[in-house]
Amino acid sequence: MQGADGLQGLIGPQGVNGVQGAVGPQGVNGVQGAVGPQGVNGPQGVNGVQGVNGVQGAVGPTGVQGPAGGGGAGSSSQWASVGLNVYYNSGPVGIGLTGTSITGALTVSGTTNMFGTLNMSGSLYNPTLQSYREVMFIRASSGPFVANCATGNNFALTLSSGSNSVSFINVPATGTLFGVNFYLTQDGTGNRTVSWPSSVSWGNPGVPVLSTTANATDIVNMITYSGGSKWLGFLSGRGF
């Protein structure tokens, strides 16, 4: 068992604080001396007169523009007075130009939409044609008919004379395969005949006999690769 705590002794009384001493009087400030007068500013000098500007010299004439450089591996273009010149590699290719001969190469990736007529002189390499159409020249033929190979390949003729003849002009040069198709229709009378140039070879069985029934249509095909010196003729359809 723990023993009982003893009694704590009493705390004695706190001592009294002594009296604070009095503050001494503040000394008197001395008198501030008077500020002296400010000196007078002198007058500003006069600005001198600005000198007269000399006359501007005349502008020299503009130098002549040099020719456009050919495109490198890339391409560039500029509008001409009547079309668009596209510069690619060896030279410009004209778009919308008429009466102008331009050399060079144009590469198009993607789809090109063209509305109108494309006149091309040269070769078309490795094309893929889809849904193409050909122009048919429809004529009423009475007597001689001249097939212009520079303007078309397909001729629909209504024979209205007792005796009719066919000849050719502007046949492509030797080495070019060229074909012509004739759609020959008898008029309402019928019994119309056609004579062919001596340059047409019909093979076996020889010159075909055309339909003589009124309004009947026969189809004759011809091809040449010798500049028209020899045509190979075929009767491909009769009596339509």
ZAMARGU-4260 file (C-alpha; in steps of 0.2 Angstrom, whole numbers, plus 5000, padded with zeros to 4 digits):
<rodrens>
0) 5000/5000/5000 | 5006/5018/4995 | 5008/5030/5010 | 4997/5045/5012 | 5003/5062/5005
5) 5009/5075/5017 | 5001/5093/5018 | 5008/5107/5006 | 5014/5122/5014 | 5006/5139/5011
10) 5012/5151/4997 | 5019/5168/5004 | 5012/5185/4999 | 5018/5194/4982 | 5030/5208/4985
15) 5024/5226/4980 | 5031/5234/4964 | 5041/5250/4966 | 5035/5268/4959 | 5040/5271/4940
20) 5051/5286/4939 | 5045/5303/4930 | 5049/5306/4911 | 5060/5321/4908 | 5054/5336/4897
25) 5058/5336/4878 | 5071/5348/4872 | 5065/5363/4860 | 5068/5361/4841 | 5079/5374/4833
30) 5072/5386/4820 | 5073/5380/4801 | 5083/5391/4790 | 5074/5400/4775 | 5075/5392/4757
35) 5084/5403/4745 | 5076/5410/4729 | 5076/5399/4713 | 5087/5405/4698 | 5078/5411/4682
40) 5078/5399/4667 | 5086/5406/4652 | 5076/5408/4635 | 5075/5393/4623 | 5085/5394/4607
45) 5076/5396/4590 | 5075/5380/4579 | 5084/5381/4563 | 5075/5381/4546 | 5073/5363/4538
50) 5082/5361/4522 | 5071/5359/4506 | 5069/5340/4500 | 5077/5337/4483 | 5067/5331/4468
55) 5064/5312/4468 | 5073/5303/4454 | 5063/5295/4440 | 5059/5277/4442 | 5069/5266/4429
60) 5059/5255/4417 | 5054/5237/4422 | 5065/5224/4416 | 5059/5211/4404 | 5052/5196/4413
65) 5062/5180/4409 | 5054/5164/4403 | 5047/5153/4416 | 5059/5139/4421 | 5053/5121/4417
70) 5047/5111/4432 | 5058/5099/4441 | 5051/5083/4448 | 5036/5093/4453 | 5024/5105/4443
75) 5018/5123/4443 | 5005/5132/4433 | 5001/5150/4427 | 4986/5157/4418 | 4990/5162/4400
80) 4979/5175/4390 | 4968/5161/4383 | 4970/5146/4394 | 4981/5138/4407 | 4999/5132/4405
85) 5004/5118/4416 | 5023/5116/4417 | 5029/5098/4421 | 5046/5092/4418 | 5051/5096/4400
90) 5039/5110/4396 | 5022/5117/4397 | 5006/5108/4393 | 4992/5120/4387 | 4974/5118/4393
95) 4961/5129/4385 | 4974/5135/4372 | 4969/5136/4354 | 4981/5137/4339 | 4996/5134/4350
100) 5008/5119/4349 | 5015/5115/4366 | 5026/5100/4370 | 5029/5092/4387 | 5021/5079/4399
105) 5006/5080/4410 | 5003/5067/4423 | 4985/5066/4431 | 4982/5055/4446 | 4963/5053/4449
110) 4948/5058/4439 | 4948/5071/4426 | 4931/5078/4421 | 4931/5086/4404 | 4916/5094/4395
115) 4918/5097/4377 | 4930/5091/4363 | 4947/5084/4365 | 4958/5086/4349 | 4973/5075/4351
120) 4987/5072/4339 | 4998/5058/4344 | 4997/5041/4353 | 4986/5036/4368 | 4995/5023/4378
125) 4987/5009/4388 | 4970/5017/4391 | 4955/5008/4400 | 4939/5014/4392 | 4922/5012/4401
130) 4905/5016/4394 | 4912/5025/4378 | 4902/5031/4364 | 4905/5034/4345 | 4898/5047/4333
135) 4887/5041/4320 | 4886/5051/4304 | 4869/5049/4296 | 4867/5054/4278 | 4855/5052/4264
140) 4866/5046/4250 | 4861/5048/4232 | 4875/5044/4220 | 4893/5045/4225 | 4897/5046/4244
145) 4914/5051/4250 | 4919/5044/4268 | 4931/5057/4276 | 4941/5046/4288 | 4948/5061/4297
150) 4931/5065/4304 | 4923/5048/4308 | 4922/5029/4308 | 4903/5026/4307 | 4892/5031/4293
155) 4873/5027/4291 | 4868/5030/4273 | 4850/5029/4266 | 4852/5024/4248 | 4840/5034/4238
160) 4848/5032/4220 | 4847/5017/4209 | 4866/5017/4209 | 4877/5023/4223 | 4896/5023/4225
165) 4908/5024/4240 | 4926/5031/4241 | 4938/5037/4254 | 4948/5052/4259 | 4961/5056/4272
170) 4965/5038/4276 | 4978/5036/4290 | 4996/5032/4284 | 5003/5015/4282 | 5006/5006/4299
175) 4990/5013/4307 | 4975/5001/4309 | 4959/5010/4304 | 4941/5004/4302 | 4925/5010/4294
180) 4908/5004/4297 | 4894/5007/4285 | 4875/5005/4289 | 4867/5004/4272 | 4848/5006/4272
185) 4837/5005/4257 | 4824/5019/4255 | 4806/5016/4253 | 4808/5010/4235 | 4822/4997/4237
190) 4833/4989/4224 | 4847/5001/4227 | 4864/4995/4223 | 4882/5001/4229 | 4898/5000/4220
195) 4915/4999/4230 | 4933/5005/4226 | 4944/4993/4218 | 4955/4994/4233 | 4942/4984/4243
200) 4946/4965/4244 | 4931/4955/4249 | 4940/4938/4251 | 4929/4923/4248 | 4915/4923/4243
205) 4918/4940/4235 | 4908/4956/4234 | 4893/4954/4245 | 4875/4955/4238 | 4865/4968/4248
210) 4847/4968/4253 | 4835/4975/4240 | 4819/4975/4251 | 4813/4993/4255 | 4819/5000/4271
215) 4831/4985/4275 | 4848/4988/4283 | 4864/4979/4279 | 4880/4982/4289 | 4897/4982/4280
220) 4914/4984/4290 | 4931/4988/4282 | 4948/4989/4289 | 4965/4995/4282 | 4983/4996/4288
225) 4991/5000/4272 | 4985/5018/4271 | 4970/5013/4261 | 4979/5005/4246 | 4970/4989/4252
230) 4954/4988/4262 | 4948/4971/4269 | 4929/4971/4268 | 4916/4961/4277 | 4897/4959/4276
235) 4893/4957/4295 | 4874/4959/4294 | 4860/4958/4281 | 4842/4962/4280 | 4839/4971/4297
</rodrens>
